[in-house]
Structure formats: C-alpha cells, structure tokens
Amino acid sequence: MNITANKFVAVSYDLNVGEGEERELMERATVEHPLKFIFGLGAMLPAFEKRLSGLAAGDTFRFSLSPEHAYGEYLEENVVELPKNVFEVDGRFDDNYISEGNTVPMRSSDGEQLNGSVLEVKENTVLMDFNHPLAGETLHFDGKVLDVHEATAGEIAELSNSMQPGGCQCGCDDRCDCNGQQCSC
C-alpha cells in the first residue's frame, strides 16, 4: 500500500540541520518509537508529506527542506521583551518554570497558541523568542517508511487527540510527558 490521503503512516528517521560536515542531529524517530500520523490531515509540514507521497512500507527516503518549505526564516521581530507580571500566577512569578532555556506555551492577544523560548530573565522583564526552534534551518531527513495502512477509528482518535492544544505531537502514545513542553518519550 502506498502513502496517500488519510492513510496511517509510521516512519523512522534522523533529522539533521546545518550544512556539510557541520550537520547536527536534532531529532530521531526510531523503529521502537516511530513518528506516526495520518497522511494529509495537516499534522506534518506540507513539503514533508509531499516527499513521502506514494512511498510504501520498506521504502527509504532522503531529502532536505529549505527554511521556506519548513519553519520559515528566523525573524528578529519574533524576539520580544515582555513584562514579568505577564508570567505571574496568583501574584507570584515562578522562576523555576520561567527560566532560561525553557519553552513556555502562551497565547497571543488574538488567542493564537504560541510556544516561546525563554532567552533571558531580567529584573522586570523576560526576553522571549517566538520563532520555531528550527526557523532558519535547512532540515535534512534520512529515514524509512515502516508502515502504511488504512487508518482505524482508534488511530484517528488517538492521533487527533495528540494534535489538540497541550497534546503531545511526537506520536509516542501514553509514554509521553509533554506538559506543554517538548515531548519526552
């Protein structure tokens, strides 16, 4: 069976960023913990899905996605300084949670869910980066299609739940401990 719209897909891959000898492994989906998704539902980057379209279980793939086809260019205007009181809960600032290097789920003024990386905590402000962590990077995928089949109702429900705000998006089922942070499968 080939990868087409609404098929369940499981892939293993290495994702590297950078160029030439300077490439760095950023993510690995293994045979034991593959990336699982329903093809064509918008959970994956469109260019990623386009490169997998038509492949079958057992096929290997190797391709690169430029920033324009991945997470866009890194934009300085997405780095903003916010007042510390924005992060207060019950009048208290949680300096364990809002600390350099942490990713914090937030909402924009129009309700859009955003993830921001804490760059620096200052006396009265917090410097946040709302660029995707892979913005400006060329993504290099090297992997294998592990499974392609008609999606069951259970798989659709499971993967749909993982795409809800606050849900885990790494496809690692009940082993996931996202808590609004990066997945830890």
TIMARVEX-31832 format. One record per residue (C-alpha): x, y, z. Coordinates in nm, 3 decimals. Layout:
// residues N
r xx X | yy Y | zz Z
...
// end
This chain:
// residues 185
r xx 0.000 | yy 0.000 | zz 0.000
r xx 0.130 | yy 0.344 | zz -0.090
r xx 0.113 | yy 0.663 | zz 0.113
r xx -0.193 | yy 0.859 | zz 0.004
r xx -0.454 | yy 1.077 | zz 0.175
r xx -0.597 | yy 0.951 | zz 0.504
r xx -0.355 | yy 0.657 | zz 0.536
r xx -0.188 | yy 0.578 | zz 0.869
r xx 0.187 | yy 0.624 | zz 0.827
r xx 0.476 | yy 0.530 | zz 1.057
r xx 0.832 | yy 0.634 | zz 0.974
r xx 1.171 | yy 0.623 | zz 1.138
r xx 1.421 | yy 0.895 | zz 1.054
r xx 1.714 | yy 1.108 | zz 1.157
r xx 1.666 | yy 1.482 | zz 1.125
r xx 1.987 | yy 1.681 | zz 1.089
r xx 2.033 | yy 2.056 | zz 1.049
r xx 2.329 | yy 2.251 | zz 0.921
r xx 2.542 | yy 2.211 | zz 0.615
r xx 2.821 | yy 1.972 | zz 0.513
r xx 3.034 | yy 1.837 | zz 0.795
r xx 2.868 | yy 2.081 | zz 1.035
r xx 2.535 | yy 1.892 | zz 1.042
r xx 2.387 | yy 1.829 | zz 1.384
r xx 2.137 | yy 1.556 | zz 1.477
r xx 1.827 | yy 1.736 | zz 1.607
r xx 1.573 | yy 1.456 | zz 1.628
r xx 1.547 | yy 1.084 | zz 1.582
r xx 1.234 | yy 0.875 | zz 1.536
r xx 1.330 | yy 0.513 | zz 1.589
r xx 1.172 | yy 0.183 | zz 1.488
r xx 1.070 | yy 0.142 | zz 1.855
r xx 0.925 | yy 0.496 | zz 1.874
r xx 0.839 | yy 0.600 | zz 1.519
r xx 0.666 | yy 0.915 | zz 1.403
r xx 0.303 | yy 0.818 | zz 1.343
r xx 0.049 | yy 1.033 | zz 1.161
r xx -0.249 | yy 1.028 | zz 0.929
r xx -0.129 | yy 1.148 | zz 0.589
r xx -0.296 | yy 1.459 | zz 0.453
r xx -0.460 | yy 1.589 | zz 0.772
r xx -0.219 | yy 1.880 | zz 0.814
r xx -0.026 | yy 1.747 | zz 1.112
r xx 0.303 | yy 1.744 | zz 0.919
r xx 0.480 | yy 2.004 | zz 0.712
r xx 0.324 | yy 2.003 | zz 0.362
r xx 0.668 | yy 1.968 | zz 0.197
r xx 0.749 | yy 1.670 | zz 0.426
r xx 0.427 | yy 1.496 | zz 0.321
r xx 0.488 | yy 1.577 | zz -0.046
r xx 0.825 | yy 1.398 | zz -0.029
r xx 0.664 | yy 1.089 | zz 0.131
r xx 0.363 | yy 1.074 | zz -0.102
r xx 0.348 | yy 0.748 | zz -0.296
r xx 0.609 | yy 0.565 | zz -0.088
r xx 0.532 | yy 0.223 | zz 0.062
r xx 0.639 | yy 0.030 | zz 0.370
r xx 1.006 | yy -0.063 | zz 0.334
r xx 1.093 | yy 0.235 | zz 0.113
r xx 1.373 | yy 0.462 | zz 0.229
r xx 1.388 | yy 0.837 | zz 0.186
r xx 1.649 | yy 1.109 | zz 0.196
r xx 1.563 | yy 1.472 | zz 0.129
r xx 1.620 | yy 1.825 | zz 0.251
r xx 1.370 | yy 2.103 | zz 0.316
r xx 1.481 | yy 2.466 | zz 0.292
r xx 1.357 | yy 2.709 | zz 0.559
r xx 1.091 | yy 2.841 | zz 0.321
r xx 0.944 | yy 2.488 | zz 0.296
r xx 0.995 | yy 2.407 | zz 0.663
r xx 0.961 | yy 2.654 | zz 0.952
r xx 1.049 | yy 2.979 | zz 0.775
r xx 1.335 | yy 3.218 | zz 0.824
r xx 1.445 | yy 3.328 | zz 1.169
r xx 1.282 | yy 3.667 | zz 1.233
r xx 1.430 | yy 3.911 | zz 1.485
r xx 1.087 | yy 4.068 | zz 1.533
r xx 0.973 | yy 3.740 | zz 1.693
r xx 1.212 | yy 3.806 | zz 1.982
r xx 1.026 | yy 4.024 | zz 2.231
r xx 1.069 | yy 4.154 | zz 2.581
r xx 0.762 | yy 4.104 | zz 2.800
r xx 0.687 | yy 4.241 | zz 3.147
r xx 0.747 | yy 3.983 | zz 3.419
r xx 0.393 | yy 4.025 | zz 3.551
r xx 0.261 | yy 3.856 | zz 3.233
r xx 0.401 | yy 3.532 | zz 3.378
r xx 0.258 | yy 3.568 | zz 3.728
r xx 0.012 | yy 3.313 | zz 3.861
r xx -0.179 | yy 3.420 | zz 4.172
r xx 0.054 | yy 3.719 | zz 4.200
r xx 0.371 | yy 3.508 | zz 4.201
r xx 0.642 | yy 3.471 | zz 3.939
r xx 0.757 | yy 3.110 | zz 3.902
r xx 1.131 | yy 3.141 | zz 3.838
r xx 1.169 | yy 2.763 | zz 3.814
r xx 0.930 | yy 2.740 | zz 3.520
r xx 1.015 | yy 3.075 | zz 3.360
r xx 1.388 | yy 3.022 | zz 3.332
r xx 1.642 | yy 3.045 | zz 3.053
r xx 1.609 | yy 2.761 | zz 2.802
r xx 1.253 | yy 2.660 | zz 2.894
r xx 0.976 | yy 2.659 | zz 2.637
r xx 0.653 | yy 2.817 | zz 2.760
r xx 0.309 | yy 2.779 | zz 2.600
r xx 0.137 | yy 3.117 | zz 2.566
r xx -0.148 | yy 3.284 | zz 2.379
r xx -0.129 | yy 3.592 | zz 2.162
r xx -0.371 | yy 3.880 | zz 2.211
r xx -0.595 | yy 3.725 | zz 1.943
r xx -0.598 | yy 3.381 | zz 2.110
r xx -0.341 | yy 3.207 | zz 1.890
r xx -0.143 | yy 2.944 | zz 2.081
r xx 0.233 | yy 3.009 | zz 2.068
r xx 0.536 | yy 2.848 | zz 2.220
r xx 0.807 | yy 3.083 | zz 2.334
r xx 1.161 | yy 3.004 | zz 2.441
r xx 1.289 | yy 3.195 | zz 2.741
r xx 1.614 | yy 3.360 | zz 2.637
r xx 1.676 | yy 3.569 | zz 2.947
r xx 1.502 | yy 3.661 | zz 3.271
r xx 1.579 | yy 4.020 | zz 3.369
r xx 1.482 | yy 4.221 | zz 3.675
r xx 1.145 | yy 4.339 | zz 3.539
r xx 1.114 | yy 4.164 | zz 3.201
r xx 1.153 | yy 3.831 | zz 3.025
r xx 1.317 | yy 3.808 | zz 2.681
r xx 1.120 | yy 3.555 | zz 2.473
r xx 1.183 | yy 3.403 | zz 2.131
r xx 0.864 | yy 3.307 | zz 1.944
r xx 1.045 | yy 3.171 | zz 1.636
r xx 1.009 | yy 2.799 | zz 1.583
r xx 1.323 | yy 2.631 | zz 1.723
r xx 1.410 | yy 2.518 | zz 1.369
r xx 1.336 | yy 2.851 | zz 1.197
r xx 1.610 | yy 2.944 | zz 0.954
r xx 1.737 | yy 2.586 | zz 0.934
r xx 1.753 | yy 2.353 | zz 0.637
r xx 1.611 | yy 2.018 | zz 0.751
r xx 1.782 | yy 1.701 | zz 0.629
r xx 1.574 | yy 1.383 | zz 0.664
r xx 1.710 | yy 1.032 | zz 0.622
r xx 1.462 | yy 0.758 | zz 0.702
r xx 1.245 | yy 0.460 | zz 0.623
r xx 0.871 | yy 0.405 | zz 0.588
r xx 0.780 | yy 0.140 | zz 0.846
r xx 0.406 | yy 0.106 | zz 0.796
r xx 0.127 | yy 0.227 | zz 0.570
r xx -0.230 | yy 0.108 | zz 0.615
r xx -0.590 | yy 0.223 | zz 0.626
r xx -0.629 | yy 0.424 | zz 0.945
r xx -0.856 | yy 0.267 | zz 1.207
r xx -1.105 | yy 0.475 | zz 1.404
r xx -0.887 | yy 0.425 | zz 1.713
r xx -0.575 | yy 0.551 | zz 1.538
r xx -0.758 | yy 0.855 | zz 1.405
r xx -0.891 | yy 0.935 | zz 1.754
r xx -0.551 | yy 0.883 | zz 1.917
r xx -0.362 | yy 1.095 | zz 1.667
r xx -0.635 | yy 1.364 | zz 1.663
r xx -0.611 | yy 1.392 | zz 2.043
r xx -0.235 | yy 1.433 | zz 2.019
r xx -0.286 | yy 1.734 | zz 1.791
r xx -0.506 | yy 1.919 | zz 2.040
r xx -0.355 | yy 2.216 | zz 2.225
r xx -0.136 | yy 2.082 | zz 2.504
r xx -0.133 | yy 1.736 | zz 2.349
r xx 0.181 | yy 1.551 | zz 2.257
r xx 0.269 | yy 1.574 | zz 1.892
r xx 0.552 | yy 1.327 | zz 1.879
r xx 0.327 | yy 1.022 | zz 1.835
r xx 0.455 | yy 0.841 | zz 2.141
r xx 0.117 | yy 0.738 | zz 2.284
r xx 0.076 | yy 0.717 | zz 2.661
r xx 0.453 | yy 0.725 | zz 2.721
r xx 0.451 | yy 1.097 | zz 2.650
r xx 0.506 | yy 1.357 | zz 2.920
r xx 0.466 | yy 1.682 | zz 2.734
r xx 0.306 | yy 1.917 | zz 2.987
r xx 0.323 | yy 2.191 | zz 2.726
r xx 0.694 | yy 2.127 | zz 2.689
r xx 0.895 | yy 1.919 | zz 2.447
r xx 0.795 | yy 1.555 | zz 2.423
r xx 0.995 | yy 1.313 | zz 2.631
r xx 0.925 | yy 0.965 | zz 2.502
// end
